[in-house]
Amino acid sequence: MPVFRRVLRSPLFVPTVLVGGTLTTLYLLSAVTRVAGGDWGQFQTFGYLGGIPHAPGYPLLTGSVHLVTRVAGFAEPAHVANLVNASYAIAAGVGLFVVTAVLTRSRLAGFLATAVFTTGYSVWAQATQTGTMSLQTLIVVLLIGALVAYDDQPSVWRLAAVGFATGLSLTNHGISVFMLPATAVFVASRRFPGIARPRTLAAVAGAVVAGLLPWIYVVRGLFVPMPTASPEHRELLTVEGLVRLVFDQPLSLVGGVGTIAKPIGAGGLTFIDRWPLLANDMLRELGWGWLALAAVGWAVLARQRARLAGWIAWTGLTTIWFILASYPFFDSARYFAVIYALLAVCLAVAVGWLLRRAEPTVRRFAPSWARYAVLAAGVVVLAAGLRVQQQFTGEARDNIVQLRENAAEQAMIGIMRQMAPDSIYLTNWTSSWYARYAAFREGHRGIRIRTADYYTMGFDQAADILASGRRLYIQRSTPEYEAAYTVEPRWGVIYEVLPAEPSKSGG
């Protein structure tokens, strides 16, 4: 009870509740109510089915989606999955406010930084559909909070908190691997007398293990058949398969597909080619003014907390390196929420520093403390309001509307029920999750969903499929199909392929 009373009396309690309530309203109402395509749809589908989406398994995200969709079995699973993701985004925003308010000793600075971050183009979009970055941002914010607390007053339990957040980070996206060296340097450079004692080491090791516990979700595949490669394919994992899934594919330098292998195998960075895209997306997210303030904040942080400034710089730059060097396309909207959170921390530092620097000058015109406080609060609230108004009436809002409309247009609930049993549906990988989810949501009837190149729609497979006597549906018609077969529109943009009419076959 004393702890509870201290929380209620804390000057951060009321503003934290207000921030949390505002974000809850925004993100829960924005959450897409249907399944999505691509990785988002994959996480929703495998989370609903209790499977493993792709290496390394993302146990914290997928496991939590699976648990909540089972508890809320009365609701639409795809919507529930998106609400779970939105909850992580809400927690990340609230955590960012608390951490920045404590770091800067300014609730106004924390409020402005949180408003700028949570209404960002890609940050807001990530909060609406199930993906890894809202959760990853939450974990990064928790780790920053733990590092700040440890930096202020090193102790066994504060170091254990760093260990727990580090372990938890390794249950989500692979970019967490890049944070490990920076965290180790941070801890090693801020030692305290008892850091090497067995009790301390045991507490930290136990905390790391506790953070890793979500991996139980994946390890259970050794004992329970789980969907792995595709939703319709259930299998027991072998120990060798588990190691390959969790370690070899994401981490191996040769032949891997994940965090370490991709950047190493990319043959060097391509900053020159991709820098314009990076700059354009960052300006869309924040704008020159906020980016300039964040740069000032990092410089202030470098003077006040060099360890934290170094940690932020390392984490941000390695994340950018991973994205620029790993993919043939540039996808800042998917991965850069972490970078924007780091910039928001620096932004809060800059605002807090400016408020302190401006106080003596402003008091000449507003002699009392109360007048200064009102003036400072007015300026910050006005800046936050302008930012929110800009995002709610511009590209950011339009993007959310488009995401919701696209999911509604692509929904295949009801359509799969009308397809002939044991038929085949050819679609590209991104759009396949609308169909895969619908097939299992309505009860799978042996409909085989195959992924194909979007432009050819698996034309080379059509003859064999029709010869087998199975019905064939395709996502879109192509000139090749129309020249060789009879293509009939069925539901929206879905077509059925039938044997050629006599006039087409020359009869």
C-alpha positions as CSV (number, residue, x, y, z in Angstrom):
1,M,0.0,0.0,0.0
2,P,2.8,2.6,0.7
3,V,4.1,1.9,-2.8
4,F,0.6,2.4,-4.3
5,R,0.2,5.7,-2.4
6,R,3.6,6.9,-3.6
7,V,2.5,6.2,-7.2
8,L,-0.7,8.1,-6.8
9,R,1.1,11.0,-5.3
10,S,3.8,11.1,-7.9
11,P,3.8,14.2,-10.1
12,L,4.0,11.9,-13.1
13,F,0.8,9.9,-12.3
14,V,-1.8,12.2,-13.7
15,P,0.0,13.2,-16.9
16,T,0.9,9.5,-17.5
17,V,-2.7,8.5,-17.2
18,L,-3.7,11.3,-19.6
19,V,-1.1,10.2,-22.1
20,G,-2.1,6.6,-21.8
21,G,-5.8,7.4,-22.2
22,T,-5.2,9.5,-25.2
23,L,-3.0,6.8,-26.9
24,T,-5.5,4.1,-26.0
25,T,-8.3,6.0,-27.7
26,L,-6.2,6.8,-30.8
27,Y,-4.5,3.4,-31.4
28,L,-7.4,1.1,-30.5
29,L,-9.8,3.0,-32.7
30,S,-7.2,3.1,-35.5
31,A,-6.5,-0.7,-35.4
32,V,-7.4,-2.4,-38.6
33,T,-10.3,-4.8,-38.0
34,R,-9.4,-7.4,-40.6
35,V,-6.4,-9.5,-41.7
36,A,-3.7,-7.8,-43.7
37,G,-1.3,-9.0,-46.3
38,G,2.5,-9.6,-46.1
39,D,4.2,-10.1,-42.8
40,W,1.3,-8.5,-41.0
41,G,-1.1,-11.1,-42.2
42,Q,1.5,-13.8,-41.5
43,F,1.8,-12.8,-37.9
44,Q,-2.0,-12.6,-37.6
45,T,-2.6,-16.0,-39.2
46,F,0.2,-17.9,-37.4
47,G,-0.6,-16.2,-34.1
48,Y,-4.2,-17.3,-34.4
49,L,-3.2,-20.9,-35.3
50,G,-0.4,-21.0,-32.8
51,G,2.4,-21.5,-35.3
52,I,5.8,-20.1,-36.2
53,P,5.7,-17.4,-38.8
54,H,9.3,-17.4,-40.0
55,A,12.8,-17.5,-38.6
56,P,13.5,-16.9,-35.7
57,G,9.9,-17.4,-34.6
58,Y,9.2,-14.1,-32.8
59,P,7.9,-15.9,-29.7
60,L,6.9,-12.9,-27.6
61,L,4.8,-11.3,-30.4
62,T,3.3,-14.5,-31.8
63,G,2.8,-16.2,-28.4
64,S,1.0,-13.2,-27.0
65,V,-1.3,-13.0,-30.0
66,H,-2.0,-16.7,-29.7
67,L,-2.8,-16.4,-26.0
68,V,-5.1,-13.4,-26.4
69,T,-7.0,-14.7,-29.5
70,R,-7.7,-17.9,-27.5
71,V,-9.0,-16.0,-24.4
72,A,-11.0,-13.7,-26.7
73,G,-12.4,-16.5,-28.8
74,F,-15.7,-14.7,-29.3
75,A,-14.0,-11.9,-31.3
76,E,-12.5,-11.7,-34.8
77,P,-9.0,-13.1,-34.3
78,A,-7.3,-10.7,-36.9
79,H,-8.8,-7.7,-35.1
80,V,-7.8,-9.1,-31.7
81,A,-4.2,-9.6,-33.0
82,N,-4.1,-6.0,-34.1
83,L,-5.4,-4.8,-30.7
84,V,-2.6,-6.8,-29.0
85,N,-0.2,-5.0,-31.3
86,A,-1.9,-1.6,-30.6
87,S,-1.5,-2.3,-26.8
88,Y,2.3,-2.7,-27.3
89,A,2.3,0.6,-29.2
90,I,0.3,2.3,-26.3
91,A,2.8,0.9,-23.8
92,A,5.7,2.2,-25.9
93,G,4.2,5.7,-26.0
94,V,3.5,5.7,-22.3
95,G,6.9,4.3,-21.5
96,L,8.6,7.0,-23.7
97,F,6.7,9.7,-21.8
98,V,7.8,8.4,-18.4
99,V,11.4,7.8,-19.5
100,T,11.9,11.2,-21.2
101,A,10.1,13.0,-18.3
102,V,12.4,11.4,-15.8
103,L,15.5,11.8,-18.0
104,T,14.9,15.5,-18.6
105,R,13.1,16.3,-15.3
106,S,10.5,18.0,-17.5
107,R,7.0,16.6,-18.0
108,L,6.5,19.2,-20.8
109,A,9.6,17.9,-22.7
110,G,8.3,14.3,-22.3
111,F,4.8,15.3,-23.5
112,L,6.1,17.0,-26.6
113,A,8.4,14.2,-27.6
114,T,5.7,11.6,-27.1
115,A,3.2,13.6,-29.1
116,V,5.7,13.9,-32.0
117,F,6.7,10.3,-31.9
118,T,3.3,8.6,-31.5
119,T,1.7,10.5,-34.4
120,G,4.5,9.8,-36.8
121,Y,3.6,8.4,-40.2
122,S,5.1,5.0,-39.9
123,V,4.9,4.8,-36.1
124,W,1.1,5.3,-36.2
125,A,0.8,2.8,-39.1
126,Q,2.8,0.2,-37.3
127,A,0.4,0.5,-34.3
128,T,-2.6,-0.5,-36.5
129,Q,-1.5,-3.9,-37.7
130,T,0.3,-6.8,-36.1
131,G,4.1,-6.5,-36.6
132,T,7.3,-6.6,-34.7
133,M,8.2,-2.9,-34.5
134,S,5.7,-1.6,-32.0
135,L,6.8,-4.3,-29.6
136,Q,10.5,-3.7,-30.5
137,T,10.0,0.0,-29.7
138,L,8.5,-0.8,-26.3
139,I,11.4,-3.1,-25.5
140,V,14.0,-0.4,-26.6
141,V,12.2,2.2,-24.4
142,L,12.2,-0.2,-21.4
143,L,15.9,-0.8,-21.9
144,I,16.7,2.9,-22.1
145,G,14.7,3.4,-18.9
146,A,16.7,0.6,-17.2
147,L,20.0,2.0,-18.4
148,V,19.1,5.5,-17.2
149,A,18.2,4.1,-13.7
150,Y,21.4,2.1,-13.6
151,D,23.5,5.0,-14.7
152,D,22.0,7.2,-11.9
153,Q,22.5,4.7,-9.1
154,P,24.1,1.4,-10.0
155,S,22.8,-1.5,-7.9
156,V,22.2,-5.3,-8.3
157,W,18.5,-4.9,-9.0
158,R,18.9,-2.1,-11.5
159,L,21.5,-4.1,-13.3
160,A,19.1,-7.1,-13.2
161,A,16.5,-4.8,-14.9
162,V,18.9,-4.1,-17.7
163,G,19.5,-7.9,-18.0
164,F,15.8,-8.6,-18.1
165,A,15.1,-6.0,-20.8
166,T,18.1,-7.4,-22.8
167,G,16.8,-10.9,-22.6
168,L,13.3,-9.8,-23.6
169,S,14.7,-8.0,-26.6
170,L,16.1,-11.3,-27.9
171,T,12.6,-12.7,-28.1
172,N,11.5,-10.3,-30.8
173,H,13.3,-8.8,-33.8
174,G,16.9,-9.8,-34.7
175,I,18.1,-6.2,-34.7
176,S,18.2,-6.6,-30.9
177,V,21.5,-8.4,-31.5
178,F,23.1,-5.1,-32.4
179,M,22.2,-3.6,-29.0
180,L,24.2,-6.2,-27.1
181,P,27.7,-4.6,-27.6
182,A,26.5,-1.1,-26.7
183,T,24.7,-2.4,-23.6
184,A,27.8,-4.4,-22.5
185,V,30.0,-1.3,-22.9
186,F,27.5,0.8,-21.0
187,V,27.4,-1.5,-18.0
188,A,31.2,-2.1,-18.1
189,S,31.9,1.6,-18.0
190,R,29.5,2.3,-15.1
191,R,30.6,-0.3,-12.7
192,F,29.9,-0.4,-9.0
193,P,31.9,-2.2,-6.2
194,G,29.7,-5.4,-6.1
195,I,29.3,-6.0,-9.8
196,A,31.6,-9.0,-9.9
197,R,30.1,-10.7,-6.8
198,P,28.5,-14.2,-7.3
199,R,25.2,-12.8,-6.0
200,T,25.2,-10.0,-8.5
201,L,26.1,-12.3,-11.4
202,A,23.5,-14.8,-10.4
203,A,20.8,-12.1,-10.2
204,V,21.7,-10.7,-13.6
205,A,21.8,-14.2,-15.2
206,G,18.5,-15.1,-13.7
207,A,17.0,-11.8,-15.0
208,V,18.3,-12.5,-18.5
209,V,16.8,-16.0,-18.4
210,A,13.5,-14.6,-17.2
211,G,13.5,-12.3,-20.2
212,L,14.1,-15.2,-22.5
213,L,11.1,-17.3,-21.2
214,P,8.8,-16.4,-24.2
215,W,11.0,-18.8,-26.2
216,I,9.0,-21.6,-24.6
217,Y,6.3,-20.8,-27.2
218,V,8.7,-22.0,-30.0
219,V,10.4,-24.8,-27.9
220,R,7.0,-26.3,-27.4
221,G,7.2,-27.3,-31.1
222,L,9.4,-30.2,-30.0
223,F,6.4,-31.7,-28.2
224,V,3.3,-30.3,-30.0
225,P,2.8,-30.2,-33.8
226,M,2.8,-26.6,-35.0
227,P,2.2,-24.9,-38.3
228,T,5.6,-23.9,-39.6
229,A,6.3,-23.5,-43.3
230,S,2.6,-22.8,-44.1
231,P,-0.6,-22.7,-42.1
232,E,-1.8,-26.1,-43.5
233,H,1.5,-27.8,-42.7
234,R,1.8,-29.0,-39.0
235,E,4.9,-30.8,-37.8
236,L,7.0,-31.6,-34.8
237,L,10.3,-29.7,-34.7
238,T,13.5,-31.7,-34.2
239,V,16.3,-30.3,-32.1
240,E,18.3,-29.8,-35.3
241,G,15.3,-28.0,-36.9
242,L,14.9,-25.8,-33.9
243,V,18.5,-24.8,-33.9
244,R,18.4,-24.0,-37.6
245,L,15.2,-21.9,-37.2
246,V,16.4,-19.9,-34.2
247,F,20.2,-19.6,-34.8
248,D,21.5,-20.8,-38.2
249,Q,19.0,-19.0,-40.5
250,P,19.0,-15.6,-38.7
251,L,22.6,-15.4,-37.6
252,S,24.9,-17.5,-39.9
253,L,27.3,-15.6,-42.0
254,V,27.1,-18.0,-44.9
255,G,23.8,-19.3,-46.2
256,G,21.7,-17.5,-43.7
257,V,18.7,-15.2,-44.3
258,G,18.5,-13.0,-41.3
259,T,20.1,-10.3,-39.1
260,I,23.8,-11.0,-39.5
261,A,23.9,-12.9,-42.8
262,K,22.0,-10.3,-44.9
263,P,24.1,-7.2,-44.1
264,I,27.4,-9.1,-44.3
265,G,26.4,-10.8,-47.6
266,A,25.2,-7.6,-49.2
267,G,28.6,-6.6,-50.4
268,G,28.8,-3.3,-48.6
269,L,26.6,-0.4,-47.8
270,T,24.6,1.6,-50.4
271,F,24.2,4.9,-48.6
272,I,24.8,6.9,-51.7
273,D,22.0,5.2,-53.6
274,R,19.6,5.1,-50.8
275,W,20.4,8.2,-48.9
276,P,17.7,10.3,-50.8
277,L,15.0,7.8,-49.8
278,L,16.2,7.8,-46.2
279,A,16.2,11.6,-46.0
280,N,12.8,11.8,-47.7
281,D,11.2,9.3,-45.3
282,M,12.7,10.9,-42.2
283,L,11.5,14.3,-43.3
284,R,8.0,12.8,-43.8
285,E,8.2,11.4,-40.3
286,L,9.6,14.3,-38.4
287,G,10.5,17.4,-40.5
288,W,13.5,19.6,-40.4
289,G,12.5,21.3,-37.2
290,W,12.1,18.2,-35.1
291,L,15.2,16.6,-36.6
292,A,17.3,19.7,-35.9
293,L,16.1,19.7,-32.3
294,A,16.9,16.0,-31.9
295,A,20.4,16.6,-33.2
296,V,20.8,19.4,-30.5
297,G,19.4,17.0,-27.9
298,W,21.9,14.3,-28.8
299,A,24.8,16.8,-28.5
300,V,23.5,17.9,-25.1
301,L,23.1,14.2,-24.1
302,A,26.7,13.5,-25.2
303,R,27.9,16.1,-22.7
304,Q,25.6,15.1,-19.9
305,R,25.3,11.3,-20.3
306,A,28.0,10.2,-22.7
307,R,27.2,6.5,-22.2
308,L,23.6,6.9,-23.1
309,A,24.4,9.1,-26.1
310,G,26.8,6.4,-27.3
311,W,24.2,3.7,-26.8
312,I,21.6,5.6,-28.8
313,A,24.0,6.4,-31.6
314,W,25.2,2.8,-31.9
315,T,21.7,1.4,-31.9
316,G,20.4,3.9,-34.4
317,L,23.3,3.6,-36.8
318,T,23.4,-0.2,-36.8
319,T,19.6,-0.3,-37.4
320,I,20.1,2.0,-40.4
321,W,23.0,-0.1,-41.6
322,F,20.9,-3.3,-41.4
323,I,18.1,-1.9,-43.5
324,L,20.3,-0.2,-46.1
325,A,22.5,-3.2,-46.5
326,S,20.1,-6.0,-46.2
327,Y,17.3,-5.4,-48.7
328,P,17.1,-4.7,-52.4
329,F,14.3,-2.2,-51.5
330,F,14.2,0.5,-48.9
331,D,11.5,0.0,-46.3
332,S,11.8,2.6,-43.5
333,A,8.1,2.4,-42.7
334,R,8.6,-1.1,-41.4
335,Y,11.8,-0.9,-39.4
336,F,12.4,2.7,-38.5
337,A,10.0,3.1,-35.5
338,V,13.0,2.2,-33.3
339,I,15.1,5.0,-34.8
340,Y,12.3,7.5,-34.4
341,A,11.9,6.5,-30.7
342,L,15.7,7.2,-30.3
343,L,15.3,10.6,-32.0
344,A,12.3,11.3,-29.7
345,V,14.4,10.7,-26.6
346,C,17.0,13.2,-28.0
347,L,14.2,15.6,-28.9
348,A,12.9,15.5,-25.3
349,V,16.5,16.3,-24.1
350,A,16.7,19.3,-26.4
351,V,13.3,20.7,-25.3
352,G,14.2,20.2,-21.6
353,W,17.5,21.9,-22.1
354,L,15.9,24.8,-24.0
355,L,13.3,25.3,-21.3
356,R,16.0,25.5,-18.6
357,R,18.1,27.9,-20.7
358,A,15.2,30.1,-21.5
359,E,13.9,30.4,-18.0
360,P,16.2,33.3,-16.8
361,T,15.4,35.3,-20.0
362,V,11.7,34.7,-19.9
363,R,11.4,35.6,-16.3
364,R,12.4,39.1,-17.1
365,F,9.1,39.4,-18.9
366,A,7.2,37.1,-16.6
367,P,8.7,37.7,-13.1
368,S,6.9,35.0,-11.2
369,W,7.5,31.3,-11.5
370,A,3.8,30.6,-12.2
371,R,3.8,33.0,-15.2
372,Y,6.9,31.3,-16.6
373,A,5.4,27.9,-16.1
374,V,2.2,28.9,-17.9
375,L,4.1,30.5,-20.7
376,A,6.4,27.5,-21.2
377,A,3.4,25.1,-21.0
378,G,1.6,27.1,-23.5
379,V,4.5,27.1,-26.0
380,V,5.0,23.3,-25.7
381,V,1.3,22.5,-25.9
382,L,0.9,24.7,-29.0
383,A,3.8,23.0,-30.6
384,A,2.3,19.6,-29.8
385,G,-1.1,20.7,-31.0
386,L,0.3,21.9,-34.3
387,R,2.1,18.6,-34.8
388,V,-1.0,16.5,-34.0
389,Q,-3.2,18.7,-36.3
390,Q,-0.7,18.3,-39.1
391,Q,-0.6,14.5,-38.8
392,F,-4.4,14.1,-38.4
393,T,-5.1,16.1,-41.5
394,G,-2.2,15.1,-43.7
395,E,-0.4,12.0,-45.1
396,A,-0.3,10.2,-41.8
397,R,-4.1,10.1,-41.4
398,D,-4.6,9.3,-45.1
399,N,-2.3,6.3,-44.7
400,I,-4.3,4.9,-41.8
401,V,-7.5,5.3,-43.8
402,Q,-5.9,3.5,-46.8
403,L,-4.7,0.6,-44.6
404,R,-8.2,0.0,-43.3
405,E,-9.8,0.3,-46.7
406,N,-7.3,-2.0,-48.3
407,A,-7.9,-4.7,-45.7
408,A,-11.6,-4.4,-46.2
409,E,-11.4,-4.6,-49.9
410,Q,-9.0,-7.6,-49.8
411,A,-11.0,-9.5,-47.2
412,M,-11.8,-13.1,-48.4
413,I,-14.1,-14.2,-45.5
414,G,-17.1,-15.7,-47.3
415,I,-15.3,-16.0,-50.6
416,M,-13.3,-19.0,-49.6
417,R,-16.5,-20.7,-48.6
418,Q,-17.7,-20.3,-52.2
419,M,-14.7,-21.9,-53.8
420,A,-14.9,-25.5,-54.8
421,P,-13.4,-28.0,-52.2
422,D,-10.0,-29.3,-53.1
423,S,-9.4,-26.4,-55.6
424,I,-6.2,-24.4,-56.1
425,Y,-5.9,-20.7,-55.7
426,L,-2.8,-19.0,-57.2
427,T,-1.8,-15.6,-55.7
428,N,1.3,-13.7,-54.9
429,W,2.9,-14.1,-51.4
430,T,1.8,-10.8,-50.0
431,S,-1.9,-11.3,-50.8
432,S,-1.9,-15.0,-50.0
433,W,-2.5,-14.3,-46.3
434,Y,-5.9,-12.9,-46.9
435,A,-6.8,-16.3,-48.3
436,R,-4.8,-18.4,-45.9
437,Y,-6.4,-16.7,-42.9
438,A,-9.9,-17.0,-44.4
439,A,-9.5,-20.6,-45.2
440,F,-8.7,-21.6,-41.6
441,R,-11.1,-19.1,-40.1
442,E,-14.0,-20.7,-42.0
443,G,-12.8,-24.3,-41.8
444,H,-10.2,-25.6,-44.2
445,R,-11.8,-27.6,-47.0
446,G,-8.6,-28.8,-48.7
447,I,-8.3,-25.6,-50.8
448,R,-4.6,-25.4,-51.8
449,I,-3.2,-21.8,-51.8
450,R,0.0,-21.5,-53.8
451,T,2.1,-18.4,-54.1
452,A,3.2,-17.3,-57.6
453,D,4.8,-14.4,-59.3
454,Y,2.3,-11.5,-59.4
455,Y,2.9,-10.8,-63.1
456,T,2.6,-14.4,-64.4
457,M,0.2,-15.8,-61.8
458,G,1.8,-19.2,-62.1
459,F,0.8,-19.6,-65.8
460,D,3.2,-22.5,-66.2
461,Q,1.3,-24.5,-63.5
462,A,-2.2,-24.0,-65.1
463,A,-2.1,-26.9,-67.5
464,D,-1.1,-29.5,-64.9
465,I,-3.7,-28.3,-62.4
466,L,-6.6,-28.4,-64.9
467,A,-5.4,-31.8,-66.2
468,S,-5.7,-33.1,-62.6
469,G,-9.3,-32.2,-62.5
470,R,-9.0,-29.6,-59.8
471,R,-10.7,-26.2,-60.1
472,L,-8.2,-23.3,-60.6
473,Y,-8.7,-19.8,-59.3
474,I,-6.2,-16.9,-59.8
475,Q,-5.7,-13.6,-58.1
476,R,-5.6,-11.6,-61.3
477,S,-6.1,-12.3,-65.0
478,T,-3.2,-12.0,-67.4
479,P,-3.0,-11.8,-71.3
480,E,-1.3,-15.3,-71.3
481,Y,-4.2,-16.9,-69.4
482,E,-6.8,-15.1,-71.6
483,A,-5.1,-16.3,-74.8
484,A,-4.8,-19.9,-73.7
485,Y,-7.9,-20.5,-71.4
486,T,-11.4,-19.2,-70.6
487,V,-11.0,-16.8,-67.7
488,E,-14.2,-16.0,-65.8
489,P,-14.5,-13.3,-63.1
490,R,-15.9,-14.7,-59.9
491,W,-15.6,-12.6,-56.8
492,G,-14.1,-9.1,-57.1
493,V,-10.7,-9.5,-58.6
494,I,-10.6,-13.3,-58.3
495,Y,-11.0,-15.3,-61.5
496,E,-11.6,-18.9,-62.4
497,V,-9.6,-20.5,-65.1
498,L,-11.5,-23.0,-67.3
499,P,-10.4,-25.1,-70.3
500,A,-10.2,-23.1,-73.5
501,E,-13.3,-22.7,-75.6
502,P,-13.3,-24.3,-79.1
503,S,-12.5,-21.0,-80.8
504,K,-9.4,-20.6,-78.7
505,S,-8.1,-24.1,-79.3
506,G,-8.7,-23.9,-83.0
507,G,-11.8,-26.2,-83.1
